[in-house]
């Protein structure tokens, strides 16, 4: 784990302490996104797949995944560009 990873994680933790909308499912997805970001060497924008994020976050229900992703985007935790071709991957950028 490098400093940029720790900085992002610390910022998230600080932010959620005053955000009562965020629950454990949201946090689990955020941690999975951090892992994907780390695996891709911390680019400004990185690619994800629903299957991989669900596996890493231990979320089994697709509806929970979609609800939490939608809410986290609305809450301003990251930006998301969907890709409907599963071989290309959707794009995420932390805010």
Residue frames as qw, qx, qy, qz and C-alpha x, y, z in Angstrom:
[[0.000, 0.892, 0.452, 0.000, 0.00, 0.00, 0.00],
 [0.460, 0.208, -0.019, 0.863, 1.48, 3.34, -0.94],
 [0.078, -0.265, -0.352, 0.894, 0.85, 6.86, 0.32],
 [0.330, -0.028, -0.338, -0.881, -1.76, 7.77, -2.31],
 [0.524, -0.287, -0.776, -0.203, -3.77, 4.70, -1.27],
 [0.370, -0.362, -0.635, 0.574, -3.55, 5.64, 2.40],
 [0.047, 0.132, 0.044, -0.989, -4.46, 9.25, 1.62],
 [0.444, -0.165, -0.540, -0.695, -7.58, 8.13, -0.28],
 [0.542, -0.343, -0.764, 0.063, -8.58, 5.73, 2.50],
 [0.264, -0.287, -0.478, 0.788, -8.02, 8.31, 5.24],
 [0.198, 0.016, -0.156, -0.968, -10.11, 10.84, 3.31],
 [0.523, -0.265, -0.674, -0.450, -12.92, 8.32, 2.95],
 [0.484, -0.357, -0.714, 0.358, -12.89, 7.45, 6.65],
 [0.104, -0.205, -0.267, 0.936, -12.91, 11.10, 7.63],
 [0.313, -0.065, -0.359, -0.877, -15.78, 11.80, 5.24],
 [0.539, -0.306, -0.724, -0.303, -18.04, 8.93, 6.35],
 [0.279, -0.211, -0.690, 0.634, -17.79, 9.84, 10.03],
 [0.193, 0.328, 0.270, -0.885, -20.21, 12.68, 9.34],
 [0.471, 0.134, -0.507, -0.710, -22.23, 10.96, 6.58],
 [0.529, -0.041, 0.711, -0.462, -25.02, 8.87, 8.10],
 [0.777, 0.404, -0.095, -0.473, -26.17, 7.71, 4.65],
 [0.476, 0.496, -0.725, -0.041, -23.18, 5.39, 4.23],
 [0.872, -0.331, 0.237, -0.273, -23.53, 1.84, 5.54],
 [0.595, -0.419, 0.659, 0.192, -21.35, -1.27, 5.55],
 [0.739, 0.430, 0.485, 0.183, -22.33, -2.27, 2.01],
 [0.314, 0.946, -0.050, 0.070, -21.22, 1.12, 0.69],
 [0.302, -0.796, 0.522, 0.055, -17.94, 0.82, 2.56],
 [0.765, -0.079, 0.619, 0.156, -17.38, -2.70, 1.30],
 [0.652, 0.675, 0.283, 0.198, -17.79, -1.53, -2.29],
 [0.068, 0.968, -0.237, 0.051, -15.48, 1.43, -1.67],
 [0.541, -0.569, 0.608, 0.121, -12.80, -0.92, -0.30],
 [0.778, 0.250, 0.538, 0.205, -13.21, -3.16, -3.35],
 [0.448, 0.878, 0.081, 0.146, -12.78, -0.12, -5.61],
 [0.234, -0.868, 0.437, 0.045, -9.61, 0.81, -3.70],
 [0.714, -0.225, 0.636, 0.188, -8.28, -2.70, -4.36],
 [0.687, 0.581, 0.384, 0.210, -9.06, -2.41, -8.09],
 [0.147, 0.979, -0.127, 0.068, -7.39, 1.01, -8.18],
 [0.465, -0.680, 0.555, 0.110, -4.31, -0.39, -6.45],
 [0.785, 0.076, 0.582, 0.198, -4.13, -3.37, -8.83],
 [0.569, 0.717, 0.278, 0.291, -4.08, -0.94, -11.76],
 [0.591, -0.016, -0.091, 0.801, -1.27, 1.16, -10.21],
 [0.132, -0.651, -0.375, 0.647, -3.40, 4.15, -9.12],
 [0.224, 0.308, 0.453, 0.806, -4.48, 5.78, -12.40],
 [0.207, 0.037, 0.160, -0.964, -6.72, 8.86, -12.30],
 [0.777, 0.115, -0.002, -0.619, -9.48, 6.77, -13.86],
 [0.124, -0.282, 0.951, 0.032, -9.57, 2.98, -13.63],
 [0.609, -0.008, -0.558, -0.564, -11.65, 0.13, -15.01],
 [0.392, -0.139, 0.778, -0.471, -13.88, -2.17, -13.01],
 [0.431, -0.143, -0.767, -0.453, -16.23, -5.05, -13.63],
 [0.659, -0.422, 0.046, -0.620, -19.34, -5.64, -11.59],
 [0.936, -0.089, -0.340, -0.009, -18.36, -9.26, -11.09],
 [0.595, 0.226, -0.457, 0.622, -14.95, -8.37, -9.65],
 [0.153, -0.424, 0.287, -0.845, -16.27, -5.62, -7.37],
 [0.803, -0.336, -0.094, -0.482, -19.00, -7.91, -6.08],
 [0.882, 0.000, -0.418, 0.218, -16.46, -10.67, -5.41],
 [0.405, 0.286, -0.427, 0.756, -14.07, -8.35, -3.57],
 [0.289, -0.364, 0.212, -0.860, -16.82, -6.62, -1.58],
 [0.009, -0.106, -0.963, 0.249, -18.55, -9.90, -0.66],
 [0.491, 0.281, 0.211, -0.797, -21.85, -8.54, -1.94],
 [0.341, 0.099, 0.922, 0.157, -23.97, -11.35, -3.37],
 [0.353, 0.696, 0.606, -0.153, -27.06, -9.50, -4.63],
 [0.382, 0.323, 0.369, 0.783, -26.82, -7.57, -7.88],
 [0.150, -0.841, -0.390, -0.344, -29.57, -5.25, -6.64],
 [0.561, -0.758, -0.071, 0.325, -27.47, -4.31, -3.58],
 [0.585, -0.092, 0.293, 0.751, -24.45, -3.66, -5.79],
 [0.192, 0.543, 0.439, 0.690, -26.43, -1.39, -8.14],
 [0.331, -0.876, -0.330, -0.121, -28.17, 0.45, -5.29],
 [0.608, -0.641, 0.025, 0.467, -24.93, 1.12, -3.43],
 [0.503, 0.083, 0.351, 0.785, -23.05, 2.17, -6.57],
 [0.037, 0.716, 0.443, 0.538, -25.88, 4.55, -7.51],
 [0.442, -0.868, -0.222, 0.035, -26.00, 6.05, -4.02],
 [0.645, -0.434, 0.123, 0.617, -22.21, 6.45, -3.73],
 [0.362, 0.335, 0.389, 0.778, -22.20, 8.29, -7.07],
 [0.176, -0.815, -0.381, -0.399, -25.07, 10.52, -5.88],
 [0.596, -0.758, -0.115, 0.238, -23.25, 11.14, -2.58],
 [0.265, 0.927, -0.257, 0.063, -20.19, 12.27, -4.57],
 [0.720, -0.519, 0.437, 0.149, -17.68, 9.61, -3.51],
 [0.413, -0.210, 0.677, 0.572, -16.66, 8.80, -7.08],
 [0.520, 0.491, -0.201, -0.670, -17.56, 9.33, -10.72],
 [0.588, 0.033, 0.807, 0.041, -18.68, 6.41, -12.83],
 [0.450, 0.447, -0.406, -0.658, -18.87, 5.84, -16.58],
 [0.810, 0.038, 0.549, -0.203, -20.77, 2.64, -17.36],
 [0.230, 0.420, -0.742, -0.470, -19.59, 0.32, -20.10],
 [0.841, 0.066, 0.219, -0.490, -22.09, -2.20, -21.33],
 [0.796, 0.382, -0.468, 0.023, -19.44, -4.37, -22.98],
 [0.798, -0.594, 0.102, -0.023, -18.22, -6.51, -20.09],
 [0.865, 0.122, 0.019, 0.487, -14.86, -7.06, -21.79],
 [0.302, 0.660, -0.059, 0.686, -14.02, -3.34, -21.68],
 [0.453, -0.365, -0.564, 0.586, -14.98, -2.54, -18.09],
 [0.102, -0.930, -0.302, -0.185, -16.73, 0.51, -16.64],
 [0.447, 0.396, -0.271, 0.755, -14.62, 3.49, -15.57],
 [0.507, -0.785, -0.340, 0.105, -14.37, 4.93, -12.06],
 [0.374, 0.461, -0.261, 0.761, -12.57, 8.00, -10.73],
 [0.426, -0.542, -0.559, 0.461, -12.45, 8.94, -7.06],
 [0.060, 0.816, 0.172, 0.549, -13.54, 12.50, -6.21]]
